[in-house]
Amino acid sequence: MKKHGRKKDFLGEGAGGLRWMSAGIEFCGVIALFCYIGYRLDRYFGFEIPYMLMTGFFIGFIGMLYLFYKESK
C-alpha cells in the first residue's frame, strides 16, 4: 500500500484549526491584559475618560495583528 507524501500531525487533520483557535485565544488574552493595565493606570492617575484603557486596547490589538501577519507568512 502506497502512502501519500503528506506528513500528518499527531493531532490529525484538525491541527490547523486548533492552531488558529489557540492563536485567537491568545489574541483575546493579550488585549484583555493591555486593557486591564490601562484601566489600572486610569484609576491610578484619576482620569475620568479612560484614555489609558483605550491606548492599551489599541496597542494590544495592533501588536497582535502584527504578530498574526508575521505568523501567517
C-alpha positions in Angstrom: 0.0 0.0 0.0 1.4 3.4 -1.1 1.3 6.2 1.4 0.8 9.8 0.4 3.8 12.1 0.6 2.0 14.4 3.0 3.2 14.2 6.6 0.4 14.1 9.3 0.5 15.9 12.6 0.0 13.7 15.7 -3.3 15.7 16.2 -4.6 14.6 12.8 -6.4 16.7 10.2 -7.8 19.3 12.7 -4.4 20.5 13.8 -4.5 23.6 11.6 -7.8 24.6 13.2 -6.6 24.1 16.7 -3.5 26.2 15.9 -5.6 29.2 14.8 -8.1 28.7 17.6 -5.3 28.9 20.2 -4.0 32.0 18.4 -7.4 33.6 18.7 -7.5 32.9 22.5 -4.0 34.4 22.7 -5.2 37.4 20.8 -8.1 38.0 23.3 -5.9 37.4 26.3 -3.2 39.9 25.2 -5.8 42.5 24.5 -7.5 41.9 27.9 -4.2 42.2 29.6 -3.4 45.5 28.0 -6.9 46.8 28.7 -6.5 45.8 32.4 -3.2 47.6 32.6 -4.7 50.7 31.0 -7.7 50.5 33.4 -5.4 50.4 36.4 -3.4 53.3 35.1 -6.6 55.3 34.6 -7.6 54.7 38.2 -4.1 55.5 39.5 -3.9 58.8 37.6 -7.6 59.7 38.2 -8.6 60.1 34.6 -12.4 60.5 34.1 -12.2 59.4 30.5 -10.5 56.1 30.0 -7.5 57.3 27.9 -5.1 54.6 29.1 -7.6 51.8 28.6 -8.2 52.8 25.0 -4.5 53.2 24.5 -3.9 49.7 26.0 -6.6 48.2 23.7 -5.1 49.7 20.5 -1.5 48.7 21.5 -2.6 45.2 22.2 -4.8 45.0 19.0 -2.1 46.4 16.7 0.6 44.3 18.2 -1.4 41.1 17.9 -2.3 41.9 14.3 1.4 42.4 13.5 2.2 39.0 15.1 -0.6 37.3 13.2 0.6 38.8 10.0 4.2 37.6 10.7 2.9 34.2 11.7 0.8 33.7 8.6 3.7 34.3 6.2 
